Amino acid sequence: MAKDHTDQTLDRELDDLPAELRWREWMRRIEAVLFASASPVPREDLARVVGQGVSVERLIEDLIADIGGRSFELAKVAGGWLLRTRSAYAPAIRTAADVGDQDLGLQEYDVAVLAAIAYHQPITRDGLKDIFGKEISRDLIGRLHSRGLIGTGPRSPRRGAPYTYVTTDQFLTAFDLETLQDLPDREQLEDAGLAEG
């Protein structure tokens, strides 16, 4: 959502308001920005709508407390903040609203390839072949790319170097991760029988 310009008419400091009302207005501004955004909003962007030196983290904490018990929640994913419906209300939404098919439609093998990319990025198709013992189809890579879950990573500066693949912020959001450090530890996966040692 990052914008590089500042609205000159936005009074960030709100000096004419009493402290309590000023704080409430800053909370509402953050809520409005998050409500309007379809993707996670980084802290730096939220700081643009509040007074200089104001703790965005404290405003977020107060906003979380303020919306507690509601049908939506504030979540930190992909390095930013996002308003989203609580999962408990998904059946009600699907029943009453036309939200389209939001299922990623991933098969078990697709998720395995996506996990390999996440754990070994940047990785080439040959690198994936080494992991799986067989060629990974361009069609599968294309599906993961079209869903915004992976993107192209850095390439060697030599001519004809293969493309590499990396996960995206959409991957983090889809799997409810703030950063790649939130991926399960390999040992945990092995202990659960979900990965080979």
C-alpha positions in Angstrom: 0.0 0.0 0.0 3.0 2.2 0.4 2.6 5.7 -1.0 5.5 8.0 -1.4 3.6 11.3 -0.9 2.1 12.9 2.1 -1.3 14.6 2.1 -0.4 18.2 3.0 -4.0 18.8 4.3 -3.8 15.9 6.8 -3.2 17.3 10.3 -1.1 14.6 11.8 -0.5 16.2 15.2 -4.1 17.2 16.0 -2.8 19.7 18.6 -6.3 21.3 18.8 -7.8 18.1 20.3 -7.5 17.0 24.0 -5.1 14.1 24.4 -7.7 11.4 24.8 -9.6 12.5 21.7 -6.3 12.8 19.8 -5.4 9.2 20.6 -8.9 8.0 19.6 -8.6 9.8 16.3 -5.2 8.3 15.6 -6.7 4.8 16.3 -9.6 5.5 13.9 -7.2 6.6 11.2 -5.2 3.4 11.5 -8.4 1.4 11.5 -9.6 3.3 8.3 -6.3 2.7 6.5 -6.4 -1.0 7.4 -10.1 -1.3 6.4 -9.4 0.2 3.0 -6.3 -2.0 2.3 -6.6 -5.4 0.7 -3.0 -6.2 1.7 -1.0 -5.9 4.9 0.0 -2.4 5.7 3.6 -1.9 7.1 4.2 0.1 10.3 6.0 2.8 8.4 2.8 3.5 6.3 0.6 3.6 9.4 3.0 6.1 11.0 2.2 8.6 8.2 -1.3 9.2 9.5 -0.4 9.8 13.2 1.6 12.4 15.1 5.4 12.4 15.0 6.8 10.2 17.7 3.5 8.5 18.4 3.8 4.8 19.1 2.0 2.9 16.3 2.5 -0.3 18.3 0.6 1.1 21.3 -2.2 2.4 19.0 -2.4 -1.0 17.4 -2.6 -2.6 20.9 -5.4 -0.3 21.9 -7.2 -0.9 18.5 -7.0 -4.7 19.1 -8.5 -4.2 22.6 -11.2 -1.9 21.1 -12.3 -4.4 18.5 -12.1 -7.4 20.8 -15.1 -9.7 20.6 -16.1 -8.4 17.1 -16.4 -10.6 14.0 -13.1 -9.3 12.7 -9.6 -9.1 14.0 -6.3 -7.3 13.5 -3.6 -9.6 12.4 0.1 -9.1 11.8 1.1 -10.9 8.6 3.7 -10.5 5.9 5.5 -7.7 7.8 2.3 -5.5 8.2 -1.1 -5.3 9.7 -4.4 -6.5 8.2 -8.0 -6.4 9.2 -9.7 -9.7 8.5 -12.8 -11.7 9.4 -12.3 -14.1 12.2 -12.2 -17.7 10.8 -15.2 -18.7 13.0 -17.4 -16.6 10.8 -16.3 -18.1 7.5 -19.3 -20.4 7.2 -21.8 -17.5 7.7 -20.0 -15.4 5.1 -20.0 -18.2 2.5 -23.7 -18.8 3.2 -24.9 -15.2 2.9 -22.4 -13.4 0.7 -21.0 -13.9 -2.8 -17.3 -13.9 -1.9 -16.2 -16.1 -4.7 -13.9 -19.1 -4.4 -11.0 -18.0 -2.1 -9.7 -21.5 -1.7 -6.1 -21.6 -3.1 -7.0 -25.0 -4.6 -3.6 -26.5 -3.8 -3.0 -30.2 -3.8 -0.7 -31.9 -1.3 2.1 -32.0 -3.9 1.6 -28.3 -4.7 2.0 -27.5 -1.0 5.1 -29.7 -0.8 6.7 -27.8 -3.7 5.7 -24.5 -2.1 7.2 -25.5 1.2 10.4 -26.6 -0.5 10.6 -23.1 -2.2 9.9 -21.4 1.2 12.6 -23.4 3.0 15.3 -23.3 0.3 14.7 -20.0 -1.5 16.0 -18.7 -3.8 15.9 -22.1 -5.6 15.9 -23.1 -9.2 13.8 -25.8 -10.9 16.9 -28.0 -10.9 17.2 -27.5 -7.1 13.6 -28.6 -6.7 14.3 -31.6 -8.9 17.1 -32.5 -6.6 14.7 -32.4 -3.6 11.8 -34.3 -5.2 13.8 -36.6 -7.5 11.8 -35.6 -10.5 11.2 -32.6 -12.7 8.8 -30.0 -11.4 6.4 -29.0 -14.1 6.3 -25.5 -15.5 2.5 -25.7 -15.2 2.8 -26.2 -11.4 5.3 -23.3 -11.1 2.9 -21.2 -13.3 -0.1 -22.0 -11.0 1.9 -21.0 -7.9 3.1 -17.9 -9.6 -0.4 -16.9 -10.9 -1.8 -17.2 -7.4 0.8 -14.8 -6.2 2.4 -17.3 -3.9 5.8 -17.3 -5.6 7.8 -14.9 -7.6 11.1 -14.9 -9.4 14.2 -14.5 -7.3 17.7 -13.3 -8.1 19.6 -14.7 -11.0 23.3 -15.2 -11.4 24.8 -12.4 -13.5 26.1 -15.0 -16.0 24.4 -15.3 -19.4 21.7 -18.0 -19.5 21.5 -18.4 -15.7 18.4 -20.2 -14.6 15.5 -18.4 -12.9 15.2 -18.8 -9.2 11.9 -18.8 -7.2 11.0 -17.2 -3.9 7.9 -16.9 -1.8 5.9 -13.6 -1.7 4.0 -11.5 0.8 0.9 -13.2 -0.6 2.4 -16.5 0.5 2.9 -15.1 4.0 -0.6 -13.8 4.2 -2.2 -17.0 2.8 -0.4 -19.1 5.4 -0.8 -16.6 8.3 2.9 -15.9 8.7 4.5 -12.6 9.7 7.9 -13.6 8.3 9.6 -16.7 7.0 11.1 -17.2 10.4 7.6 -18.2 11.5 7.8 -21.3 9.3 7.8 -24.5 11.4 11.3 -25.7 12.4 12.5 -28.6 10.2 13.0 -30.8 13.3 9.3 -30.1 14.3 8.2 -31.2 10.9 10.3 -34.4 11.0 9.0 -35.2 14.5 5.4 -34.8 13.3 6.2 -37.1 10.3 5.7 -34.3 7.8 9.2 -34.2 6.5 12.0 -36.7 6.1 15.1 -36.3 8.2 
